[in-house]
Amino acid sequence: MRRIFSTLIILLFVVSNINSQTEPMKLNELTEEEKYVILNKGTEYPFTGKFDNFYEEGTYTCKQCDAELYKSTAKFDGHCGWPAFDDEIDGAVKRVPDADGRRTEIVCANCGGHLGHVFLGEGFTEKNTRHCVNSISMNFIPDEQQKYQTALFGSGCFWGTEYWMEKQDGVISAVSGYSGGHVDKPTYGMVSTGRSGHAEVVQVTYDPKKISYEDLVKLFFETHDPTQVNGQGPDIGPQYRSAIFYYDDEQKNVAEKYKSILEGKGYKVATEITKAGEFFEAESYHQNYYERKGTLPYCHIYKEKF
């Protein structure tokens, strides 16, 4: 009887061990655009990725599994239109023969997600190596992220909101996206119908030592018409509504303070002030729109109000 019991214990241990080894890896949800590159080994257009001309200090991670891939100290300007690195974090990147039989593909060693290609012997740096990586395959974590704070604003078309926010000293990044709706993982097509409930928004990461949340709220009110309901200029629909999404009571109080100041000046402010929900980053072609086009916002014009 003891022998049978011991055998059962061993079998249970083996089965448990097998299950623990075969438990599926937890992966992040990807947009269709991200799937095209990361899963189907596509390539984003050159000079369009948000990390191409980007040199903040920090760590680049895999978009699909969050594994650390590259340190910013390994990044250099490869003049190729994609982020370039001459070294990876030890064991983070795997090299495999490309399907074209000529190049060497690089993938995340943890999840196998496509990153780009690696090239040798070009002489750009002493390491003589260039990892040519798609921006869309990566996220970025600043070294001083814990010192930064986040704000979320919607003031019509996110191109104009992003334009004004990212011009401010102390703003680390301004990312266009969607928030405030009831559809999971919305696309621009969904939001454009006005039926997903989302507003076009900009997520602002900023250094509070250089710029305050009050400064950002004042800029928000001064670069659009907060009296217009469900629209901004020629852009009409609930997705273009004026909205401040707050992350804590302090932000809520500041937003309400400046809304009240404007109402005291006679403005009929339509701006919604609601608790921030999940933020969904917009497609890459919406990021840094005016900077890439070399034009100015058509309905976000600065007007001093305070």
C-alpha positions, 0 to 999 in steps of 0.5 A: 500500500505504501508503495502504491501511495508513493508511486501516486505521489511521484506521478502527481509531482511529474504531472504538476511539473509538466503542467508548470513547464507547458503553461502558456506565456502571457503575451500582450494584446496587439493591434492589427498594425502590430501583428503585421510586423511582430507576428507576420514579420512585416516592416514599418515605413522608414522614418515613421517610427516613434523611436527612429530619432529618439535618444532618451535614456532608458530601456527598450522592451518587447511590445509583445512580452515586455522582455528587456531588449536594448539599453539606450546606450547601445542606440546610434543614428544608422541613417536608415529610417529605423532605430539602430543598436550595436548591442543587445541585452545579453540573451535578449535577442535571437538571430535566425536565417531570414526567409529570403536566404540573404539576411539575418532576422532578429527576434525576441528571445523570450517570445519570438516576436519579430524585431527586424534584421541585424547587419555586420561589417558596416563600420558605424560603431566599434562593435561593427553591428547594426540591429535595425529594429521596427519601432512598433516592435518595442516599448520604452521605459525611461530611466527616471520614469518613476519621477515622471507623471501622466496627464490625459487630454481630449480637445478635438483631433489629437494631432493638434493636441499633441502638437501643442503639448509636445512643444512644452519644456518638461513634456517627455512625450505626447502620444495620440490615442483613444480613451473614454469608450466602451470598446476594447482595443479600438481602431481609428475606424471604430472611433471615427464612427462616433459609436465606440464612445472613445474620444481622441486623446493625448497621453502626456508624460511630463517632468513635474520639476519642469512643468506643472499639471496646472500649466498643462491644464491651462494650455489645454484650455487655451489651445482649443474651444472648450465651449464647443459640444461634441466637436472642434472646429470642422471636426464634428462628433463625440470622438472630438469632444473636449475632455480632461481625464484625471488620474487622481483627486489632485488632477481632478481638483485642478481641472475643476478649478480652471473650468470654474475660472473660465465659467466665471469669465463668461465661457459656457464650458462643455469640457467633461472632467472624468476619471481616466480609464484605459488608454489605447495608443493610436496607429503609428501614422497618427503620431507626430503628425504635424511634425512629420508633415511640416504643417500647423494645426488647422483648428488648435490655435493658441488664445490666452484665456487666463 
